[in-house]
Amino acid sequence: MIRSTFSAISKFAQPTFTLQASTTYGVRYFGGDARLGEKEITERVVDVVSKYDKVAGKSVSPNSTFKELGLDSLDSADILVAVEEEFGIEIPDEEADKITSCLQTIDYIKKTPTAK
Amino acid sequence: MSNQVLTHSQRVVRLYRKSLKNIRDYSEDYDMFLKNAQDLRSTIKERANETDQFLIKKYVKELEKFENFYQHPDPYTPCDAVNGSKWQRNIPPPLWAVNPYNHVLDK
């Protein structure tokens, strides 16, 4: 009796665990490679740069340098602080001096294993 | 690295970055941070085109003073940065450092 009811219930009330594939950034697993993918880094860096108020209205691509976007060194310092906030990392001053384009920012984050 | 002499612009940018972070550490919400950061940025932008040597020295000294005065006693540090909770705690080395020729990102 119990067995038959159990099988009857389990036929209908079986919960289905499906991962939502609609998230753009995919699923990361605890045991897997914790680093971010290149596509995700690129998307998020371009997003951060294009939200800066001086860049409003200009099209930002991963290849564009800060100079092309009309940004000076102080603006790029602003953007780097925003990027640090976005990824939860700290870019040391020596590295931050060298970064002058979106591509260099992406490269630096690619080499940082703790970027979130 | 520490022996290198900084150029003037490097020095100012570093001070600016540091004081931005100080403002961030003291701000309770993002609006407060944006307002104070905007104030700081507009002041520095106004002074950026100064040519008088005496005034430049004075402005840099003022920025230094601002940076020193607003240092937070318990600043936010990311886990892997110096003095962060993960700093020098035996993190596995990144794959690109161990085996640069067989790396996921290269494929």
Backbone of each chain as ProteinMPNN parsed JSONL, in Angstrom:
{"seq_chain_A": "MIRSTFSAISKFAQPTFTLQASTTYGVRYFGGDARLGEKEITERVVDVVSKYDKVAGKSVSPNSTFKELGLDSLDSADILVAVEEEFGIEIPDEEADKITSCLQTIDYIKKTPTAK", "coords_chain_A": {"N_chain_A": [[0.846, -1.203, 0.0], [1.757, 1.245, 0.97], [3.947, 1.398, -0.629], [2.795, 1.49, -3.159], [1.326, 3.875, -3.069], [3.417, 5.607, -2.679], [4.837, 5.295, -5.059], [2.948, 6.255, -6.756], [2.71, 8.895, -5.947], [5.297, 9.751, -6.36], [5.432, 9.64, -9.063], [3.944, 11.807, -9.929], [4.558, 14.024, -8.351], [7.19, 14.75, -8.749], [9.938, 16.679, -8.196], [11.506, 18.857, -10.442], [14.745, 19.611, -11.152], [16.08, 22.135, -12.768], [18.635, 23.937, -14.286], [18.669, 27.382, -14.682], [19.106, 28.523, -17.789], [19.072, 31.006, -18.743], [20.57, 33.064, -17.719], [23.011, 35.473, -18.456], [25.652, 35.246, -17.767], [26.227, 32.645, -17.191], [26.772, 29.591, -15.289], [28.682, 29.17, -12.371], [30.747, 26.834, -10.782], [31.554, 25.447, -7.533], [33.769, 23.751, -7.354], [34.953, 24.181, -9.724], [36.83, 25.987, -12.242], [37.613, 29.009, -10.956], [37.981, 31.416, -12.142], [36.989, 34.259, -14.101], [35.327, 34.252, -17.271], [36.598, 35.298, -20.5], [34.771, 36.621, -22.092], [32.794, 37.505, -20.344], [34.259, 39.233, -18.693], [34.999, 41.172, -20.574], [32.476, 42.181, -21.335], [31.595, 43.289, -18.894], [33.559, 45.177, -18.274], [33.369, 46.943, -20.452], [30.797, 47.79, -19.973], [31.085, 49.151, -17.514], [32.822, 51.215, -18.281], [31.3, 52.516, -20.23], [29.303, 53.59, -18.724], [30.345, 55.745, -17.475], [30.188, 59.239, -16.908], [31.341, 61.07, -18.704], [31.657, 59.655, -21.007], [29.253, 59.294, -22.059], [27.026, 58.692, -24.69], [28.978, 58.061, -26.521], [30.263, 55.342, -28.46], [31.475, 52.514, -26.944], [34.046, 50.24, -27.391], [35.727, 47.086, -26.821], [38.297, 47.501, -27.758], [38.868, 50.166, -27.618], [40.843, 52.956, -26.647], [41.46, 54.939, -23.662], [42.126, 57.481, -24.317], [41.086, 57.875, -26.844], [38.426, 58.012, -26.17], [38.272, 60.444, -25.079], [39.235, 60.851, -22.499], [41.154, 61.895, -19.704], [44.073, 61.443, -17.54], [43.121, 61.625, -14.925], [40.433, 60.977, -15.219], [40.7, 58.359, -16.056], [41.698, 57.281, -13.748], [39.449, 57.509, -12.139], [37.767, 55.709, -13.501], [39.164, 53.339, -13.121], [38.925, 52.985, -10.38], [36.202, 52.509, -10.273], [36.12, 50.119, -11.721], [37.566, 48.49, -10.009], [35.752, 48.382, -7.872], [33.68, 47.039, -9.155], [34.728, 44.493, -9.726], [35.716, 43.669, -7.324], [38.442, 43.865, -6.576], [41.847, 44.975, -5.954], [43.729, 47.243, -7.639], [47.107, 47.665, -7.867], [49.112, 50.694, -7.564], [51.287, 50.87, -9.343], [50.574, 49.19, -11.422], [48.233, 50.384, -12.182], [49.094, 52.743, -13.315], [50.019, 51.923, -15.777], [47.815, 51.153, -17.182], [45.925, 52.084, -19.873], [43.855, 51.639, -21.567], [40.798, 49.953, -22.578], [41.351, 47.332, -23.272], [43.741, 46.744, -21.942], [42.844, 46.894, -19.326], [41.084, 44.718, -19.306], [42.919, 42.657, -19.759], [44.431, 42.814, -17.411], [42.537, 42.064, -15.475], [41.982, 39.514, -16.296], [44.272, 38.225, -15.509], [44.002, 38.206, -12.813], [43.242, 36.127, -10.279], [41.362, 36.343, -8.222], [39.297, 37.922, -8.973], [35.909, 38.856, -8.929]], "CA_chain_A": [[0.0, 0.0, 0.0], [2.642, 2.421, 1.062], [4.805, 1.439, -1.815], [2.04, 1.906, -4.347], [1.042, 5.321, -2.982], [4.681, 6.325, -2.877], [5.184, 5.354, -6.479], [1.973, 7.125, -7.417], [3.078, 10.284, -5.658], [6.584, 10.111, -6.957], [5.233, 9.826, -10.496], [3.379, 13.118, -10.253], [5.143, 15.145, -7.614], [8.649, 14.729, -8.8], [10.462, 18.006, -8.488], [12.514, 18.85, -11.502], [15.779, 20.626, -10.943], [16.715, 22.553, -14.024], [19.393, 25.177, -14.155], [18.184, 28.419, -15.577], [20.169, 28.83, -18.745], [18.833, 32.323, -19.331], [21.522, 34.062, -17.229], [24.006, 35.734, -19.498], [27.004, 34.984, -17.304], [26.427, 31.223, -17.003], [26.822, 29.085, -13.92], [30.024, 28.82, -11.921], [30.679, 25.803, -9.758], [32.516, 25.625, -6.452], [35.002, 23.033, -7.607], [35.459, 24.466, -11.057], [37.773, 27.074, -12.411], [36.902, 30.141, -10.372], [38.241, 32.662, -12.853], [35.923, 34.701, -14.986], [35.614, 34.07, -18.684], [37.013, 36.523, -21.18], [33.588, 37.307, -22.624], [32.124, 38.184, -19.236], [35.099, 40.363, -18.287], [34.883, 42.202, -21.6], [31.15, 42.799, -21.221], [31.441, 44.105, -17.693], [34.45, 46.338, -18.357], [32.766, 47.884, -21.399], [29.631, 48.333, -19.289], [31.537, 50.142, -16.526], [33.389, 52.383, -18.971], [30.277, 53.272, -20.956], [28.427, 54.275, -17.77], [31.022, 56.956, -16.974], [29.367, 60.32, -17.469], [31.989, 61.757, -19.831], [31.642, 58.779, -22.176], [27.856, 59.156, -22.466], [26.768, 58.991, -26.096], [29.997, 57.496, -27.4], [30.212, 53.879, -28.475], [32.686, 51.956, -26.347], [34.359, 48.867, -27.785], [36.858, 46.595, -26.01], [39.591, 47.93, -28.29], [39.065, 51.611, -27.566], [41.686, 53.458, -25.569], [40.819, 56.013, -22.905], [42.397, 58.741, -24.996], [40.094, 57.972, -27.924], [37.13, 58.354, -25.596], [38.346, 61.794, -24.544], [39.451, 60.81, -21.058], [42.531, 62.143, -19.29], [44.569, 60.49, -16.539], [42.256, 61.643, -13.744], [39.224, 60.214, -15.547], [41.002, 56.925, -16.075], [41.778, 56.879, -12.34], [38.051, 57.333, -11.743], [37.237, 54.482, -14.09], [39.809, 52.185, -12.503], [38.302, 52.777, -9.062], [34.902, 51.872, -10.539], [36.387, 48.735, -12.122], [37.933, 47.788, -8.776], [34.504, 48.126, -7.152], [32.876, 46.067, -9.904], [35.285, 43.15, -9.674], [36.151, 43.342, -5.971], [39.895, 43.68, -6.52], [42.581, 46.217, -5.778], [44.788, 47.365, -8.633], [48.177, 48.47, -7.28], [49.357, 51.943, -8.286], [52.234, 50.677, -10.452], [49.818, 48.603, -12.53], [47.219, 51.339, -12.626], [49.743, 53.731, -14.182], [50.229, 51.379, -17.125], [46.552, 50.856, -17.861], [45.404, 53.252, -20.585], [42.802, 51.282, -22.512], [39.883, 48.894, -22.122], [41.981, 46.028, -23.484], [44.708, 46.529, -20.857], [42.051, 46.601, -18.13], [40.599, 43.344, -19.43], [44.072, 41.778, -19.575], [44.81, 42.773, -15.996], [41.538, 41.305, -14.707], [42.152, 38.113, -16.681], [45.39, 37.669, -14.751], [43.718, 38.277, -11.383], [42.378, 34.98, -10.006], [40.326, 36.587, -7.221], [38.261, 38.824, -9.488], [34.59, 38.227, -8.771]], "C_chain_A": [[0.88, 1.253, 0.0], [3.473, 2.558, -0.208], [4.059, 1.966, -3.035], [1.711, 3.4, -4.297], [2.31, 6.128, -3.236], [5.026, 6.454, -4.356], [4.222, 6.26, -7.229], [2.331, 8.583, -7.208], [4.334, 10.662, -6.421], [6.472, 10.281, -8.465], [4.834, 11.263, -10.805], [4.17, 14.264, -9.62], [6.666, 15.103, -7.634], [9.178, 16.129, -9.116], [11.542, 17.934, -9.565], [13.496, 19.987, -11.251], [16.406, 20.978, -12.283], [17.446, 23.856, -13.783], [18.849, 26.182, -15.156], [19.316, 28.827, -16.506], [20.067, 30.247, -19.276], [19.828, 33.363, -18.841], [22.643, 34.23, -18.246], [25.388, 35.266, -19.066], [27.254, 33.508, -17.013], [26.539, 30.862, -15.541], [28.258, 28.768, -13.568], [29.917, 27.846, -10.774], [31.793, 25.985, -8.752], [33.851, 24.969, -6.781], [35.646, 23.397, -8.923], [36.488, 25.571, -11.064], [37.074, 28.369, -11.991], [37.063, 31.425, -11.176], [37.092, 33.002, -13.802], [36.32, 34.443, -16.432], [35.94, 35.393, -19.347], [35.81, 37.339, -21.647], [32.912, 38.124, -21.53], [32.917, 39.407, -18.795], [34.935, 41.508, -19.267], [33.562, 42.944, -21.479], [31.082, 43.754, -20.048], [32.342, 45.333, -17.72], [33.859, 47.392, -19.294], [31.549, 48.56, -20.758], [30.031, 49.435, -18.306], [32.028, 51.408, -17.221], [32.283, 53.202, -19.623], [29.308, 53.972, -20.01], [29.075, 55.519, -17.176], [30.437, 58.174, -17.674], [30.015, 61.041, -18.654], [31.894, 60.958, -21.126], [30.223, 58.681, -22.751], [27.67, 59.563, -23.926], [27.806, 58.45, -27.042], [29.91, 55.972, -27.351], [31.544, 53.332, -27.983], [32.869, 50.524, -26.85], [35.523, 48.403, -26.929], [38.213, 47.079, -26.508], [39.863, 49.413, -28.101], [39.944, 52.007, -26.387], [40.962, 54.598, -24.862], [41.016, 57.359, -23.597], [41.396, 58.965, -26.131], [38.732, 58.418, -27.406], [37.132, 59.746, -24.975], [38.55, 61.845, -23.05], [40.914, 61.105, -20.743], [42.897, 61.21, -18.131], [43.694, 60.463, -15.29], [40.98, 60.849, -13.994], [39.509, 58.727, -15.535], [41.195, 56.409, -14.651], [40.387, 56.63, -11.779], [37.513, 55.99, -12.212], [37.86, 53.265, -13.428], [39.248, 51.919, -11.1], [36.944, 52.097, -9.233], [35.079, 50.411, -10.921], [36.767, 47.898, -10.906], [36.694, 47.43, -7.968], [33.736, 47.006, -7.814], [33.401, 44.646, -9.693], [35.784, 42.753, -8.279], [37.634, 43.089, -5.856], [40.542, 45.012, -6.187], [43.717, 46.246, -6.789], [45.895, 48.218, -8.03], [48.542, 49.65, -8.176], [50.279, 51.757, -9.491], [51.517, 50.107, -11.67], [48.828, 49.617, -13.092], [47.813, 52.42, -13.522], [49.833, 53.24, -15.617], [48.933, 51.21, -17.899], [45.998, 52.112, -18.523], [44.319, 52.884, -21.577], [41.927, 50.19, -21.92], [40.573, 47.539, -22.199], [42.976, 45.715, -22.37], [43.994, 46.227, -19.542], [41.594, 45.155, -18.135], [41.742, 42.361, -19.187], [44.459, 41.662, -18.107], [43.831, 41.912, -15.2], [41.625, 39.825, -15.038], [43.245, 37.45, -15.85], [45.15, 37.681, -13.254], [42.763, 37.152, -11.004], [41.238, 35.285, -9.044], [39.247, 37.549, -7.706], [36.91, 38.136, -9.456], [33.652, 38.65, -9.881]], "O_chain_A": [[0.757, 2.153, -0.831], [3.668, 3.64, -0.762], [4.58, 2.754, -3.824], [1.794, 4.105, -5.302], [2.296, 7.165, -3.899], [5.433, 7.507, -4.846], [4.592, 6.936, -8.189], [2.274, 9.399, -8.128], [4.427, 11.725, -7.035], [7.289, 10.963, -9.084], [5.293, 11.863, -11.777], [4.418, 15.301, -10.235], [7.325, 15.393, -6.635], [8.895, 16.686, -10.176], [12.381, 17.034, -9.564], [13.121, 21.155, -11.155], [17.171, 20.198, -12.85], [16.921, 24.768, -13.145], [18.604, 25.862, -16.32], [20.328, 29.388, -16.087], [20.847, 30.661, -20.134], [19.949, 34.428, -19.445], [23.147, 33.261, -18.814], [26.214, 34.924, -19.912], [28.364, 33.139, -16.629], [26.418, 31.717, -14.664], [28.979, 28.167, -14.365], [29.082, 28.017, -9.886], [32.83, 26.582, -9.043], [34.917, 25.532, -6.532], [36.765, 22.969, -9.211], [36.95, 26.025, -10.017], [36.076, 28.772, -12.589], [36.367, 32.41, -10.925], [36.337, 32.131, -14.235], [37.504, 34.42, -16.769], [35.61, 36.464, -18.836], [35.82, 38.569, -21.608], [32.512, 39.269, -21.742], [32.353, 40.475, -18.554], [34.757, 42.661, -18.872], [33.522, 44.174, -21.514], [30.587, 44.875, -20.167], [31.953, 46.403, -17.251], [33.847, 48.581, -18.976], [31.302, 49.747, -20.972], [29.416, 50.501, -18.261], [31.701, 52.523, -16.815], [32.311, 54.432, -19.581], [28.564, 54.856, -20.436], [28.422, 56.269, -16.449], [30.214, 58.154, -18.884], [29.31, 61.566, -19.516], [32.034, 61.514, -22.215], [30.013, 58.065, -23.797], [28.1, 60.638, -24.344], [27.564, 58.379, -28.247], [29.534, 55.39, -26.334], [32.601, 53.643, -28.531], [31.96, 49.7, -26.747], [36.24, 49.23, -26.365], [39.184, 47.068, -25.751], [40.965, 49.88, -28.39], [39.814, 51.474, -25.285], [39.991, 55.153, -25.376], [40.185, 58.259, -23.48], [40.923, 60.079, -26.352], [37.982, 59.105, -28.099], [36.127, 60.183, -24.413], [38.09, 62.778, -22.392], [41.81, 60.622, -21.434], [42.136, 60.307, -17.783], [43.536, 59.416, -14.663], [40.496, 60.14, -13.112], [38.694, 57.927, -15.075], [40.898, 55.25, -14.363], [40.165, 55.67, -11.04], [36.897, 55.24, -11.454], [37.178, 52.268, -13.194], [39.115, 50.767, -10.687], [36.574, 51.225, -8.447], [34.295, 49.557, -10.506], [36.351, 46.747, -10.778], [36.586, 46.323, -7.441], [33.202, 46.125, -7.141], [32.622, 43.71, -9.506], [36.227, 41.622, -8.08], [38.055, 42.197, -5.12], [39.877, 46.047, -6.142], [44.573, 45.362, -6.788], [45.659, 49.383, -7.709], [48.315, 49.619, -9.386], [50.093, 52.393, -10.528], [51.805, 50.485, -12.805], [48.612, 49.7, -14.301], [47.123, 52.957, -14.39], [49.739, 54.026, -16.56], [48.943, 51.133, -19.127], [45.646, 53.079, -17.848], [43.896, 53.734, -22.36], [42.262, 49.584, -20.902], [40.411, 46.698, -21.314], [43.059, 44.579, -21.904], [44.463, 45.417, -18.742], [41.691, 44.451, -17.13], [41.568, 41.356, -18.499], [44.771, 40.579, -17.614], [44.243, 41.123, -14.35], [41.377, 38.975, -14.182], [43.158, 36.266, -15.525], [45.999, 37.218, -12.491], [41.588, 37.204, -11.366], [40.239, 34.566, -9.037], [38.377, 37.946, -6.931], [36.768, 36.993, -9.89], [32.498, 38.221, -9.912]]}, "seq_chain_B": "MSNQVLTHSQRVVRLYRKSLKNIRDYSEDYDMFLKNAQDLRSTIKERANETDQFLIKKYVKELEKFENFYQHPDPYTPCDAVNGSKWQRNIPPPLWAVNPYNHVLDK", "coords_chain_B": {"N_chain_B": [[61.265, 49.238, -7.507], [60.369, 51.037, -5.588], [62.363, 52.827, -5.531], [62.096, 54.375, -7.715], [61.536, 57.607, -9.094], [58.638, 59.473, -8.925], [56.677, 60.942, -11.515], [55.172, 64.213, -11.799], [52.46, 64.102, -12.579], [51.857, 61.437, -12.136], [52.091, 61.348, -9.379], [50.038, 63.051, -8.562], [47.82, 61.695, -9.595], [47.92, 59.334, -8.154], [47.538, 60.283, -5.537], [44.984, 61.258, -5.897], [43.5, 58.957, -6.5], [43.835, 57.59, -4.1], [42.563, 59.338, -2.323], [39.996, 59.27, -3.335], [39.341, 56.664, -2.651], [39.443, 56.887, 0.089], [37.259, 58.569, 0.517], [35.269, 56.851, -0.365], [35.437, 54.878, 1.611], [34.492, 56.236, 3.825], [31.916, 56.849, 3.124], [28.458, 56.351, 3.622], [26.484, 55.625, 1.874], [25.94, 55.229, -1.697], [25.203, 57.571, -2.989], [26.194, 59.596, -1.376], [28.9, 59.124, -1.659], [29.185, 59.692, -4.423], [28.572, 62.423, -4.508], [30.551, 63.636, -2.877], [32.832, 62.758, -4.21], [32.487, 63.987, -6.647], [32.76, 66.649, -5.891], [35.464, 66.674, -5.125], [36.661, 65.986, -7.557], [35.916, 68.091, -9.245], [37.235, 70.219, -8.038], [39.906, 69.48, -8.423], [40.027, 69.393, -11.187], [39.633, 72.054, -11.832], [42.035, 73.09, -10.983], [43.836, 71.949, -12.616], [45.012, 73.119, -14.858], [46.866, 74.91, -13.997], [49.725, 77.033, -14.053], [51.523, 78.362, -12.509], [54.281, 77.847, -10.543], [54.536, 78.057, -7.769], [51.88, 77.991, -6.86], [51.147, 75.47, -7.795], [52.703, 73.769, -6.204], [51.577, 74.392, -3.781], [48.949, 73.468, -4.127], [49.338, 70.716, -4.489], [50.332, 70.077, -2.015], [48.114, 70.652, -0.491], [46.339, 68.694, -1.413], [47.662, 66.427, -0.556], [47.487, 66.798, 2.177], [44.733, 66.635, 2.521], [44.35, 63.978, 1.784], [45.806, 62.646, 3.768], [44.424, 63.444, 6.046], [41.877, 62.369, 5.753], [42.192, 59.625, 5.949], [40.928, 56.393, 6.432], [40.331, 54.633, 9.487], [39.693, 51.918, 9.439], [39.842, 50.701, 6.661], [38.177, 49.564, 3.628], [39.356, 46.571, 2.374], [40.055, 44.564, -0.406], [39.974, 40.93, -0.617], [42.37, 39.77, -1.61], [44.236, 41.736, -1.597], [46.963, 43.695, -0.139], [47.081, 43.231, 3.333], [44.516, 42.24, 3.249], [42.026, 39.654, 3.913], [42.831, 37.357, 2.65], [45.384, 37.677, 2.011], [48.596, 36.571, 1.319], [47.919, 33.92, 2.073], [48.366, 31.356, 1.145], [47.118, 30.902, -1.413], [46.181, 28.952, -4.245], [48.406, 29.041, -7.011], [47.813, 31.059, -9.95], [46.631, 29.566, -13.012], [47.809, 30.433, -15.411], [50.261, 31.205, -14.577], [51.472, 28.889, -13.716], [51.419, 27.081, -15.902], [51.902, 28.391, -18.68], [51.571, 27.679, -21.335], [49.498, 25.963, -21.751], [46.693, 26.904, -21.478], [43.424, 27.723, -20.413], [42.231, 30.077, -21.309], [43.599, 30.632, -23.598], [42.692, 28.925, -25.514]], "CA_chain_B": [[60.104, 50.072, -7.777], [60.217, 52.117, -4.617], [63.406, 53.82, -5.746], [61.749, 55.208, -8.85], [60.973, 58.91, -8.774], [57.364, 59.634, -9.615], [56.438, 62.208, -12.197], [54.17, 65.025, -11.099], [51.098, 63.639, -12.856], [51.685, 60.161, -11.428], [51.914, 61.636, -7.962], [48.703, 63.613, -8.356], [46.818, 60.662, -9.86], [47.908, 58.401, -7.016], [46.876, 60.945, -4.411], [43.56, 61.366, -6.224], [42.929, 57.617, -6.335], [43.807, 57.266, -2.667], [41.541, 60.101, -1.613], [38.704, 58.714, -3.767], [39.064, 55.472, -1.849], [39.118, 57.346, 1.443], [35.866, 59.04, 0.494], [34.424, 55.657, -0.469], [35.4, 54.186, 2.896], [33.701, 56.988, 4.796], [30.545, 57.092, 2.662], [27.53, 55.306, 4.044], [25.78, 55.13, 0.696], [26.609, 55.569, -2.949], [24.929, 58.968, -3.33], [27.137, 60.412, -0.611], [30.191, 58.955, -2.322], [29.187, 60.402, -5.702], [28.565, 63.864, -4.27], [31.863, 64.062, -2.389], [33.817, 62.502, -5.255], [32.279, 65.037, -7.651], [33.378, 67.863, -5.343], [36.922, 66.535, -5.205], [37.087, 65.984, -8.956], [35.787, 69.423, -9.847], [38.315, 71.063, -7.5], [41.173, 69.121, -9.047], [39.937, 69.782, -12.607], [39.828, 73.501, -11.888], [43.425, 73.425, -10.716], [44.71, 71.131, -13.464], [45.723, 73.899, -15.868], [47.673, 75.927, -13.326], [51.116, 77.056, -14.511], [52.348, 78.986, -11.48], [54.957, 76.796, -9.775], [54.245, 78.213, -6.341], [50.512, 77.524, -6.615], [51.112, 74.023, -8.015], [53.23, 73.156, -4.989], [50.599, 74.587, -2.709], [47.795, 72.606, -4.38], [49.714, 69.328, -4.218], [50.417, 69.944, -0.561], [46.744, 70.605, 0.035], [45.77, 67.38, -1.724], [48.322, 65.49, 0.351], [46.921, 67.021, 3.5], [43.377, 66.078, 2.457], [44.467, 62.519, 1.739], [46.242, 62.177, 5.086], [43.437, 63.725, 7.078], [40.704, 61.522, 5.599], [42.445, 58.186, 5.926], [39.972, 55.67, 7.274], [41.029, 53.722, 10.405], [39.452, 50.526, 9.062], [39.395, 50.826, 5.274], [37.775, 48.34, 2.943], [40.414, 45.978, 1.557], [39.683, 43.323, -1.06], [40.595, 39.805, 0.079], [43.717, 39.393, -2.052], [45.151, 42.869, -1.539], [47.78, 43.733, 1.056], [46.295, 43.295, 4.569], [43.212, 41.607, 3.102], [41.937, 38.404, 4.682], [43.429, 36.255, 1.905], [46.727, 38.113, 1.636], [49.645, 35.616, 1.686], [47.291, 32.804, 2.762], [48.474, 30.096, 0.427], [46.167, 30.703, -2.508], [46.822, 28.26, -5.355], [48.86, 29.998, -8.028], [46.969, 31.073, -11.136], [47.053, 28.592, -14.027], [48.662, 31.046, -16.429], [51.612, 31.305, -14.039], [52.024, 27.547, -13.605], [51.625, 26.498, -17.213], [51.401, 29.416, -19.593], [51.369, 27.202, -22.704], [48.278, 25.175, -21.878], [45.815, 27.707, -20.651], [42.037, 27.713, -20.9], [41.88, 31.309, -22.002], [44.267, 30.686, -24.895], [42.08, 28.042, -26.514]], "C_chain_B": [[60.052, 51.273, -6.85], [61.269, 53.2, -4.817], [63.065, 54.781, -6.884], [61.144, 56.532, -8.397], [59.692, 59.07, -9.581], [57.343, 60.948, -10.373], [55.315, 62.94, -11.467], [52.765, 64.464, -11.306], [50.826, 62.307, -12.164], [51.364, 60.406, -9.959], [50.493, 62.123, -7.696], [47.632, 62.537, -8.549], [46.749, 59.679, -8.701], [47.215, 58.991, -5.806], [45.363, 60.998, -4.629], [42.861, 60.027, -6.018], [42.77, 57.274, -4.857], [42.688, 58.032, -1.96], [40.142, 59.711, -2.069], [38.331, 57.518, -2.897], [38.756, 55.846, -0.411], [37.673, 57.811, 1.531], [34.916, 57.856, 0.458], [34.297, 54.951, 0.886], [34.524, 54.903, 3.918], [32.248, 57.121, 4.393], [29.631, 55.961, 3.087], [26.687, 54.813, 2.886], [26.418, 55.717, -0.566], [26.389, 57.022, -3.337], [25.922, 59.901, -2.651], [28.52, 60.342, -1.252], [30.252, 59.777, -3.595], [29.298, 61.901, -5.498], [29.962, 64.336, -3.849], [32.943, 63.859, -3.44], [33.726, 63.562, -6.346], [32.924, 66.338, -7.189], [34.892, 67.814, -5.51], [37.392, 66.667, -6.655], [37.004, 67.373, -9.566], [36.867, 70.351, -9.323], [39.624, 70.763, -8.226], [41.182, 69.533, -10.515], [40.151, 71.283, -12.785], [41.31, 73.85, -11.809], [44.377, 72.757, -11.692], [45.547, 71.967, -14.418], [46.586, 75.001, -15.273], [49.122, 75.881, -13.826], [52.059, 77.661, -13.484], [52.956, 77.907, -10.565], [54.595, 76.838, -8.293], [52.865, 77.64, -6.007], [50.409, 76.011, -6.786], [51.578, 73.295, -6.768], [52.221, 73.219, -3.862], [49.419, 73.625, -2.876], [48.114, 71.144, -4.068], [49.794, 69.09, -2.722], [49.035, 69.847, 0.064], [46.102, 69.243, -0.196], [46.35, 66.308, -0.804], [47.715, 65.568, 1.75], [45.53, 66.414, 3.584], [43.424, 64.565, 2.548], [44.842, 61.968, 3.117], [45.144, 62.324, 6.125], [42.274, 62.749, 7.0], [41.03, 60.049, 5.466], [41.523, 57.482, 6.906], [40.727, 54.729, 8.216], [40.844, 52.253, 10.038], [38.943, 50.492, 7.624], [38.955, 49.486, 4.706], [38.953, 47.82, 2.128], [39.884, 44.708, 0.912], [40.513, 42.165, -0.512], [42.045, 39.557, -0.328], [44.708, 40.534, -1.965], [45.967, 42.822, -0.241], [46.9, 44.006, 2.271], [44.867, 42.8, 4.406], [43.213, 40.26, 3.796], [42.613, 37.241, 3.971], [44.887, 36.543, 1.544], [47.786, 37.149, 2.19], [49.087, 34.43, 2.459], [47.302, 31.558, 1.898], [47.391, 29.9, -0.627], [46.875, 29.898, -3.589], [47.227, 29.252, -6.444], [47.958, 29.955, -9.255], [47.531, 30.159, -12.228], [48.02, 29.181, -15.037], [50.091, 31.182, -15.929], [52.272, 29.929, -13.983], [52.378, 26.993, -14.98], [51.088, 27.439, -18.282], [51.081, 28.894, -20.99], [50.099, 26.394, -22.877], [47.203, 25.814, -21.013], [44.433, 27.778, -21.278], [41.734, 28.936, -21.754], [42.524, 31.398, -23.384], [43.518, 29.912, -25.96], [40.898, 28.703, -27.198]], "O_chain_B": [[59.732, 52.385, -7.27], [61.115, 54.329, -4.352], [63.658, 55.852, -7.009], [60.354, 56.583, -7.455], [59.676, 58.827, -10.788], [57.918, 61.943, -9.932], [54.608, 62.368, -10.637], [51.979, 64.356, -10.365], [49.726, 62.065, -11.668], [50.491, 59.762, -9.377], [49.832, 61.687, -6.754], [46.667, 62.462, -7.788], [45.667, 59.241, -8.309], [46.423, 58.33, -5.134], [44.573, 60.815, -3.702], [41.776, 59.962, -5.44], [41.745, 56.752, -4.419], [41.966, 57.485, -1.127], [39.193, 59.803, -1.29], [37.188, 57.368, -2.466], [37.921, 55.217, 0.239], [36.957, 57.496, 2.482], [33.896, 57.839, 1.147], [33.221, 54.49, 1.266], [33.896, 54.271, 4.767], [31.413, 57.47, 5.228], [29.958, 54.783, 2.944], [26.216, 53.676, 2.917], [27.302, 56.571, -0.505], [27.263, 57.646, -3.939], [26.421, 60.855, -3.249], [29.219, 61.348, -1.375], [31.234, 60.478, -3.839], [30.026, 62.58, -6.223], [30.488, 65.307, -4.392], [33.86, 64.671, -3.561], [34.739, 63.985, -6.903], [33.552, 67.045, -7.977], [35.517, 68.771, -5.968], [38.371, 67.353, -6.949], [37.893, 67.792, -10.306], [37.374, 71.188, -10.071], [40.36, 71.677, -8.597], [42.209, 69.97, -11.035], [40.765, 71.727, -13.756], [41.782, 74.774, -12.471], [45.588, 72.963, -11.618], [46.666, 71.584, -14.758], [46.99, 75.925, -15.979], [49.68, 74.797, -14.0], [53.274, 77.487, -13.583], [52.236, 77.159, -9.905], [54.378, 75.807, -7.655], [52.691, 76.916, -5.027], [49.692, 75.34, -6.043], [50.95, 72.335, -6.321], [52.027, 72.269, -3.105], [48.944, 73.039, -1.903], [47.308, 70.425, -3.479], [49.382, 68.043, -2.221], [48.804, 69.085, 1.003], [45.421, 68.7, 0.675], [45.645, 65.413, -0.337], [47.467, 64.556, 2.405], [45.179, 65.766, 4.57], [42.654, 63.945, 3.281], [44.285, 60.971, 3.577], [44.952, 61.453, 6.974], [41.735, 62.337, 8.027], [40.227, 59.289, 4.924], [41.356, 57.909, 8.049], [41.681, 54.082, 7.785], [41.726, 51.432, 10.291], [37.753, 50.279, 7.39], [39.305, 48.425, 5.221], [39.493, 48.538, 1.286], [39.32, 43.857, 1.6], [41.615, 42.372, -0.004], [42.864, 39.178, 0.508], [45.896, 40.342, -2.226], [45.693, 42.01, 0.643], [46.065, 44.911, 2.243], [44.072, 42.924, 5.337], [44.26, 39.772, 4.22], [42.939, 36.238, 4.606], [45.537, 35.752, 0.86], [47.858, 36.939, 3.401], [49.718, 33.973, 3.412], [46.346, 30.782, 1.917], [46.808, 28.819, -0.713], [48.058, 30.127, -3.838], [46.486, 30.183, -6.758], [47.394, 28.906, -9.563], [48.745, 29.997, -12.353], [48.952, 28.505, -15.473], [51.027, 31.266, -16.723], [53.481, 29.809, -14.177], [53.484, 26.5, -15.199], [49.952, 27.295, -18.733], [50.399, 29.572, -21.759], [49.659, 26.156, -24.002], [46.861, 25.307, -19.945], [44.284, 27.878, -22.496], [41.068, 28.843, -22.785], [42.058, 32.147, -24.242], [43.664, 30.179, -27.153], [40.269, 28.097, -28.066]]}, "name": "protein", "num_of_chains": 2, "seq": "MIRSTFSAISKFAQPTFTLQASTTYGVRYFGGDARLGEKEITERVVDVVSKYDKVAGKSVSPNSTFKELGLDSLDSADILVAVEEEFGIEIPDEEADKITSCLQTIDYIKKTPTAKMSNQVLTHSQRVVRLYRKSLKNIRDYSEDYDMFLKNAQDLRSTIKERANETDQFLIKKYVKELEKFENFYQHPDPYTPCDAVNGSKWQRNIPPPLWAVNPYNHVLDK"}
